[in-house]
Amino acid sequence: MLPCWSEGTVRIAVRYIDSSRPDSMHRLLLSPYKHNVALSLVSISVRFNFYNLRSFQHQLICDIILLRKKYAMAKIVHFCILASAFFGFSCSQVVRIYTEVQEVTLLEHESYQVIFKANGTFPGVATINSTNGGVVSESPSFINLSAPPPWNITLKADHRGHDTVYMNISSLSGGVNVDHAFVVVTVERSRELELVSNVVGWCYFVAWSISFYPQIYENWRRKSVVGLNFDFLALNVIGFFLYSLFNCGLYWNDEVENEYFHENPRGLNPVLLNDVVFSLHALLITVVTISQCFFYERGGQKVSKIATGIIAIIFIIFTVSLILPFTKVINWLYFLYICSYIKLSITLMKYVPQAFMNYKRKSTIGWSIGNVILDFTGGMLSMMQMIINADNYDDWASIIGDPTKFGLGLFSVCFDIVFLIQHYVLYGATNRGYQELPGEVIDEPPESQVSEDEVPQNCTNDQSEEIQPQMPDVIESAGRVET
């Protein structure tokens, strides 16, 4: 609440800056009251920014000094303070400069016009800069912000690659915001290669999405999950949970998205809707696969102690990381980054238990080869798309300079090759030696194949009939025996 003084005088001085002459400064004394000052009580400065008024492009600064005096001036003081507060809050406005299109793809030597829009003008000059020199050229390279918007800039694609063109003001004040005054430019060799890349991208998206279903069908057909490693399932569901958390948080949470743009002022959100759909779908299907383990025969399988220890370490890291944002040690964006790093670590280790289990059993029965083939197809198409894009955009550094994504895809493909070799080469004969028998599991041994020479001489015929060879190993209680 504004205080009410019973006596005092007011002196109002107005300094204005002519927009056509930035160096000019004028001071006018609007109040005729010039009395001896006894004591200064308060000083208030209110800035008037008339950026939106093209007919009056001046900056006004009003300094109101309330001076105590022996005669009453309470009404004048109150009026001036209220008027200053009213005009200060109603007339001041931040000029926001932005581009409606923030991502564009051009062919080499193609031109494109970028339109910078604003909600007002500003007495100053802005420069147009680019992140990577040599990819695009800008014309003109300066913009007079005192001219009415919009302002047009012509870009010419000089060389294949990626670049970001943005507006920069050397002496920024609180009256201008250029956070969204940029455009991300991609210069490519061919539209046809871009089309092929998009088709390949959708193909590997579909291959990876449906790769989960052959394992579910295999479990349902056999009414058994024997041969499917539980360590793989446990690590897989945790990995997809963390992956879904990262995608949903960065795609739907405004606070996290703002933190990302604060860290990358001229960046675009790396998470798209198809990333969110894929991760949630993968998490759901993995949960369905795990639920089958509670209803079908599992042959005494359980999560190993090593996998339990790894899961415990992951849980501790996740819990500590979850607490840190609440204590303001890190923000939520870094928490999601930690989740993504854990997911990458899980990807590197989750196939090892299944491959080792196949080696111990000398069989891949129970591990769906359809899942492996589709995963292999998706991985190969993913790397193929990266190679196509690297050639089309002359961006080989995305593979050579930052091999994380390419390396993880190659790592998964290598394990798929191991599973294919196990299934068709190493244990192919063993797999073919198993046959599906109708009905229940056979508990009686087959007919005796012991020759008469092998029957002891002191055994009677009745006793010799009781001598039977050992029963072949029954590897699954779902109707499979070794022949």
Secondary structure, 3 states (H helix, E strand, C coil): CCCCCCCCEEEEEEEEEECCCCCCCEEEECCCCCCCCCCEEEEEEEEEECCCCCCCCEEEEEEEEEECCCCCCHHHHHHHHHHHHHHHHHHCCCEEEEECCCEEEEECCCEEEEEEEECCCCCCEEEEEECCCCCEEEECCEEECCCCCCEEEEEEECCCEEEEEEEECCCCCCCEEEEECEEEEEEECCHHHHHHHHHHHHHHHHHHHHCCHHHHHHHHHHCECCCCCHHHHHHHHHHHHHHHHHHHHHHHCHHHHHHHHHHCCCCCCCCCHHHHHHHHHHHHHHHHHHHHCCCCECCCCCCCHHHHHHHHHHHHHHHHHHHHHHCCCCCHHHHHHHHHHHHHHHHHHCCHHHHHHHHHHCCCCCCCHHHHHHHHHHHHHHHHHHHHHHHHCCCCHHHHCCCHHHHHHHHHHHHHHHHHHHHHHHCHHHHHCEEECCCCCCCCCCCCCCCHHHCCCCCCHHHHHHCCCCCCCCCECCCEEEC
